[in-house]
Amino acid sequence: MTDLAFTVLDLQPEPYAAAPQLTARLRVTESTGAEVHAIALRCQVRILPQRRGYAPEEEPGLLDMFGERGRWPTTLKSFLWLQCSTMVQGFTGAADVDLALPCTFDFDVAASKYLHALRDGEIPLEFLFSGTVFTKGITGFGVEQVPWDLEASYRLPVAAWRQLMDLYFPNTGWIRLDRDVLAALSQYKSARGLTSWDATVEALLSGNAAVAGEPLP
């Protein structure tokens, strides 16, 4: 039996991917001296929001997910962010491998909404590993499973997440609309001669604020 351990050495924005991606540099160690032929590695990345503090200006962006601050002792629970996989090439002792973490800025995804709300500090992450280990022995190949209890932690700077989004979506974000709503919004835009979607949404927000007697944010 192999004895594996995983460490997250680094986590950086990938500047040349086709879509937003963080790249995690993992170190895999095997302590028995067995010759590992390959590992088909799977990984879940979870966010642990209860393991950091929050500034007052971050609260509005967290309201939809966790409610008001008074409820946070019971609502701040860890949640799944990413699922990814990679192949680890053969090694003895230890090896470093890159793990691609594809990201999205779609606000229908809870993690995107959470990350967008953060202004500073670090994001506590938990990496949970599984997969299949292929070993090379005298009589042939052996196959075993990566133990389910193997995990690693990492604190990703919020600045790294913002750098990633600025690389791929500079000063923009994404929301998904029902087609009927999109058609109505397009008609509203055309009827008023508005030149951009930003101007269209700003006009709607101005109208709603005027009706409510509130200033625009």
C-alpha positions in Angstrom: 0.0 0.0 0.0 1.2 3.5 -0.8 1.1 6.3 1.8 0.3 9.5 0.0 0.0 13.2 1.1 -0.8 16.3 -0.7 0.3 19.9 -0.3 -0.9 23.0 -2.2 2.3 25.0 -2.8 0.8 27.9 -4.8 -2.4 29.0 -6.5 -2.0 31.6 -9.3 -4.2 33.1 -12.1 -3.4 31.5 -15.5 -2.9 34.4 -18.0 -3.0 32.4 -21.2 -5.9 30.0 -20.8 -9.0 30.1 -23.2 -11.2 30.8 -20.2 -10.6 32.0 -16.6 -8.5 29.5 -14.8 -6.5 29.3 -11.6 -3.6 26.9 -11.6 -2.8 25.1 -8.3 0.7 23.8 -7.9 0.5 20.5 -5.9 3.2 18.5 -4.2 2.4 14.8 -4.0 4.5 12.7 -1.6 4.7 9.0 -1.1 6.5 7.9 2.0 6.9 4.1 1.7 9.3 4.2 -1.3 6.9 2.5 -3.6 7.2 3.4 -7.3 4.1 5.2 -8.5 3.4 4.6 -12.1 0.6 7.2 -12.3 -2.3 8.7 -10.4 -5.7 9.6 -11.9 -6.4 12.4 -9.5 -9.7 14.0 -8.7 -10.2 17.0 -6.5 -13.1 18.9 -4.9 -12.3 22.5 -3.9 -14.5 23.9 -1.1 -14.8 27.4 0.3 -14.9 27.7 4.1 -16.5 31.1 4.6 -16.7 30.7 8.4 -12.9 30.8 8.7 -12.5 34.5 7.9 -13.8 37.8 9.0 -15.9 40.3 6.9 -15.8 44.1 6.7 -19.1 46.1 6.8 -18.8 47.0 3.1 -18.8 43.2 2.3 -22.1 42.6 4.0 -24.5 43.7 1.2 -22.9 41.2 -1.3 -23.3 38.3 1.2 -26.9 39.0 2.2 -28.5 36.7 -0.5 -26.3 33.8 0.6 -26.1 34.1 4.4 -28.7 36.6 5.5 -28.0 39.4 7.9 -24.8 39.3 10.1 -26.8 38.2 13.1 -27.6 34.9 11.4 -24.0 34.1 10.3 -23.1 31.8 13.2 -25.6 29.3 11.7 -25.5 30.2 8.0 -21.8 30.4 7.3 -21.2 26.9 6.1 -18.6 25.5 3.7 -19.8 24.9 0.1 -18.4 23.3 -3.1 -16.6 25.7 -5.5 -14.9 23.5 -8.1 -14.4 19.9 -9.2 -11.4 19.1 -11.3 -9.0 16.3 -12.2 -5.5 15.7 -13.6 -3.0 12.9 -14.3 0.1 12.7 -12.2 3.0 11.1 -14.0 5.1 8.4 -12.5 7.4 9.2 -9.6 9.1 7.9 -6.5 9.2 9.9 -3.3 7.6 13.2 -4.4 6.4 15.0 -7.5 5.0 18.4 -8.3 2.0 18.7 -10.6 -0.3 21.5 -11.9 -4.0 21.2 -11.3 -6.2 23.4 -13.5 -9.1 25.1 -11.8 -11.6 26.5 -14.4 -13.5 29.5 -13.0 -16.6 31.4 -13.9 -18.0 34.9 -13.2 -21.6 33.8 -13.7 -23.6 35.3 -10.8 -26.0 32.3 -10.9 -23.1 30.4 -9.3 -23.0 30.9 -5.6 -19.2 30.9 -5.4 -18.9 33.7 -8.0 -21.4 35.8 -6.0 -19.5 35.2 -2.8 -16.1 35.9 -4.3 -17.3 39.1 -5.9 -18.5 40.4 -2.5 -15.1 40.2 -0.9 -12.9 43.2 -0.8 -9.6 42.2 0.8 -8.0 39.4 2.8 -7.9 35.7 2.0 -10.3 33.0 0.9 -10.0 29.8 3.0 -10.0 26.8 0.7 -10.1 23.1 1.3 -8.9 20.6 -1.3 -10.4 17.1 -1.0 -8.6 14.4 -3.0 -9.7 11.1 -4.5 -8.8 9.0 -7.5 -6.9 5.9 -8.5 -3.2 5.1 -7.9 -1.3 2.8 -10.3 1.9 1.3 -8.9 4.7 -0.5 -10.6 5.9 -3.7 -8.9 7.9 -6.9 -9.7 4.9 -8.9 -10.7 3.2 -6.1 -12.7 0.9 -3.2 -12.0 -1.1 -2.7 -8.8 -4.2 -0.5 -8.5 -5.5 1.2 -5.4 -7.7 4.1 -4.5 -6.6 7.5 -3.2 -7.9 7.5 0.5 -10.9 9.7 0.9 -9.5 11.4 4.0 -6.6 13.1 2.1 -7.0 16.8 2.0 -5.0 20.1 2.0 -5.8 23.7 2.8 -4.8 26.9 1.2 -5.7 30.6 1.7 -6.1 32.3 -1.7 -5.6 36.1 -1.6 -8.7 37.9 -2.7 -6.4 40.1 -4.9 -5.5 36.9 -6.9 -9.2 36.3 -7.7 -9.7 39.9 -8.7 -6.6 39.8 -10.9 -8.0 36.7 -12.6 -11.4 38.3 -13.3 -9.6 41.5 -14.5 -7.6 39.5 -17.0 -10.6 37.9 -18.6 -13.5 40.3 -17.8 -12.0 43.7 -17.2 -14.6 45.9 -15.4 -17.5 43.5 -16.4 -19.6 40.7 -14.9 -22.2 38.2 -16.1 -25.8 37.6 -15.3 -28.3 35.2 -17.0 -31.7 36.4 -18.1 -34.8 34.6 -19.3 -35.3 35.1 -23.0 -38.6 36.9 -22.5 -36.9 39.3 -20.1 -34.0 39.8 -22.5 -36.5 40.6 -25.3 -38.4 43.1 -23.2 -35.1 44.7 -22.1 -34.0 45.0 -25.7 -37.3 46.6 -26.7 -36.9 49.1 -23.8 -33.4 49.9 -25.0 -34.4 50.5 -28.6 -37.5 52.5 -27.8 -35.5 55.0 -25.7 -32.5 55.2 -28.1 -30.1 53.9 -25.4 -26.7 53.0 -26.8 -25.6 50.3 -24.4 -26.9 47.7 -22.0 -25.2 49.5 -19.1 -27.2 52.7 -20.0 -30.4 50.6 -20.2 -30.0 49.0 -16.8 -28.9 52.4 -15.3 -32.1 54.0 -16.7 -34.3 51.3 -15.1 -32.5 51.7 -11.8 -32.9 55.4 -11.9 -36.7 55.0 -12.5 -37.1 52.6 -9.7 -35.1 54.8 -7.3 -37.2 57.8 -8.2 -40.4 55.9 -7.6 -39.1 54.7 -4.2 -37.8 58.1 -3.3 -34.3 56.7 -2.8 -31.0 58.0 -4.2 -29.0 55.8 -6.6 -26.3 53.8 -5.0 
